[in-house]
């Protein structure tokens, strides 16, 4: 997996992660399961944001991974 694929790509559907990075296994999941393009970048506060070309991909990613990004122990 090329972890820089999608870096600095902004698409219509965005999910702020409220963390200073994106977990590698969630990028692998997106690469395997998303039908459209996806990307990730950092907002003005240096917090990671995932973005998706297709709304369905963003919803599926959110449902699968958001608990991991909201846990306090990572």
N, C-alpha and C positions, 0 to 999 in steps of 0.2 A: 504494500500500500504506500502510495506517495502522500505523506501527511501534509504536504503543502498544496495539494490539489484542492482548489476551492478557497484557498487563503486570500483574503481581501476581496472576495466576491460577495456582492450584495444583491439579493433577489427580493421579490415583493413580500414574501411571507417570512417574518423575522421573529426569532425567539431569543430574548435576552437571557443570558445564563447567570448573571450576577456573580460570576467567578472570573478569575484572571486567566483562564485558559479553557480549552476544549479537551475532554478526555479522548485519548486515542481510540479506545474501543467503540466510542459512540460515532466517531468518524468512519470506522470500518463498517459499522452497522449501516450507516447512511449510504456508503458506497455500494454495499450489497443490496439494500432494500429500496432505495429511492428510485423512482421512475424518471424523475426530472433532475435537473442540476441542483446542487446545493453548494453552499459556501459558508465561510466563517470569517469574522473580522473582530476588531476591538472598537468599542465605542469611545467617546471622549473621556470616559473615566477609566479606561484600560480594562473594561470588563468584556468578556467574550459574548458574541452574538452569533447564533446559527441563523442562516437564511436559506430559503428554499424557493425554487421556481414554481413548484406545484403546491397548492394548499393541502392536498391530501398527504403529501410527504411530510409537511410540517406538522400536521396533526398526529400522524403515526409516530414520528420521531418524538414529539412532545409526550405522548402517552407512554411510550416505551422508556424514556430516559429522564424525564423531569424530576422524578423522585431522587435520582442519583445526584443531580445538581443542586437540590435543595437540602440534602443532608448536611449536617454541620461537621461531620468527621472526615470530609475529603479536602 
